[in-house]
Amino acid sequence: MKLRTVRLLSGQAVRSLKKTPSVTSIIVVMACMIVLSSFMLVAVNLTHIGSQFQADVQIRAFLVPDLSPDVADRARAAIQGIPGVASVAFVGKDEALQRLGKQLGQDSFFLGDLPRNPLPESFDISLIRADVADEVAAATSEVDGIHDVRYAPKLVDRLVGVLRILWGITGAIAVLVLVGASLIVSNTIKLTVFARRKEIEIMKLVGATDSFILFPFVLEGIIIGFLGAGAAAAIVYAGYQGVVKWISSVAPFMPVVTDTSRLGVAVVVMLCFGAVVGLIGSNISTKRYLKV
Amino acid sequence: MEWSALVNMYGVYKAYPGNVEALRGVNLNIDKGDFVFIVGPSGSGKSTLLSMIYRGTVPTRGHVLVSGRNIARLRWREVPMLRRRIGVIFQDYKLLLDRSVYENVSFALEVIEASPKEIEKKVPQALSMVGLAHKASAMPGELAGGEQQRVAIARAIVNDPLILVADEPTGNLDPDTALDIMDLLCDINLRGTTVVMATHNQVIVDMMRKRVVQLERGMVVRDERWGAYCYEA
């Protein structure tokens, strides 16, 4: 298609946008995209939090009370040799008490009244990957001098399960939005096509190609989808910045996604999704009028 | 059967849904430069026959060749190329009422992506040919019926078609205006364009004495070189 023709047809598409009730479609597409992108952001953040949790999964191996340093060293070396173990750090009784004090915060006052430190010595075992936790824990419990092994496998499993459901819901919403928003766009374009059906008939009779006839309608659909998605992206982006600010003030330890480049990619994905919605919608409404 | 004609129809049947047979075994040749009237009562298959020339429809059985190409075997993207060589006019003119006379005619060139230079050259020529050069900027609603049909003819001939297909072009016009339109179609024919015209207008057919093909119930019942509207003893 020649550049001159593209200009001519683009002008037609823009003129048509002004004539048809396209604002309604843009708002509906925007609403659909806000729902979709909100779910996506929740899913992205939970995935992010999940990956942080998985990276932080640690096994704590408690030593038999009053163990000799030699046996403790041998145990440490044995644990270090278990496949999947990244590092092993010794936590003495005093350090364990200090940690507990930090965790308890203002409620830690009673620790000073204890007659003796009741906490056992332990090893903090970091893993290469979270999914080897079960095997490493089992092997560690067999090591001489180890009294007990603790970790939180269920938390990780639950998180992975929740993420799977959340992404499933997000996927289902994406499909619903794709179908629903496409039909909305399709209905708007149908009004334009209906208003111009005589013109289309003449175009066909004088030898216009299908692509020539389709171009303005498809472009109109893409613009509607693009504008709807763009408005949704702006609203969600601004809203998300507010939420991030709020979370960082009330729960600064929560690892939310603030990476601008990742959010930029999300915006581009939304715009493309909107354009695809418009493309599908306009194709649905124009095909039957081309059979002249 | 002469296969080198501009339009060849051989054993053409057309059935519409509901088993309505519009054409039943039509054999017809139209040569380059012919002027052919297609006559017959309503429902005899005239419009179906004409629409096959510009591939508005395809035969259920049989073959229709236009300029040597079987229209049923054209690929979808080849159909526009065929239509660029065929001008079509209708009883209801099919003009775009929100565009001027000039724009209605230039529209036919714009949609086939003709250059602006070509459009500027050909549109005034076509309007002069139909005698409407002075009304180029008028809107169709400001014109009389005969003038609107002239605009439709200008749009049909602006791309120098091989064939002009006219489906009852005088159906909405008074007798004098209809004769003016026929004069115009004769001029176009004299310049080498084949004209195939469906009509109910007996006066015109009898006066012009051109080739007449008569259809009845989807069959060709008469094909006369210099015919009249009805059988002559």
HADDOCK unambig.tbl for C-alpha pairs under 7 A between the chains (distance, minus, plus):
assign (segid A and resid 5 and name CA) (segid B and resid 113 and name CA) 6.69 0.50 0.50
assign (segid A and resid 199 and name CA) (segid B and resid 96 and name CA) 6.80 0.50 0.50
assign (segid A and resid 203 and name CA) (segid B and resid 111 and name CA) 6.59 0.50 0.50
assign (segid A and resid 205 and name CA) (segid B and resid 83 and name CA) 6.30 0.50 0.50
assign (segid A and resid 206 and name CA) (segid B and resid 83 and name CA) 5.82 0.50 0.50
assign (segid A and resid 206 and name CA) (segid B and resid 84 and name CA) 5.74 0.50 0.50
assign (segid A and resid 206 and name CA) (segid B and resid 108 and name CA) 5.84 0.50 0.50
assign (segid A and resid 207 and name CA) (segid B and resid 80 and name CA) 3.98 0.50 0.50
assign (segid A and resid 207 and name CA) (segid B and resid 81 and name CA) 6.13 0.50 0.50
assign (segid A and resid 207 and name CA) (segid B and resid 83 and name CA) 4.79 0.50 0.50
assign (segid A and resid 207 and name CA) (segid B and resid 84 and name CA) 4.85 0.50 0.50
assign (segid A and resid 207 and name CA) (segid B and resid 112 and name CA) 6.47 0.50 0.50
assign (segid A and resid 208 and name CA) (segid B and resid 80 and name CA) 5.78 0.50 0.50
assign (segid A and resid 208 and name CA) (segid B and resid 111 and name CA) 5.20 0.50 0.50
assign (segid A and resid 208 and name CA) (segid B and resid 112 and name CA) 5.43 0.50 0.50
assign (segid A and resid 209 and name CA) (segid B and resid 80 and name CA) 5.73 0.50 0.50
assign (segid A and resid 292 and name CA) (segid B and resid 56 and name CA) 6.39 0.50 0.50
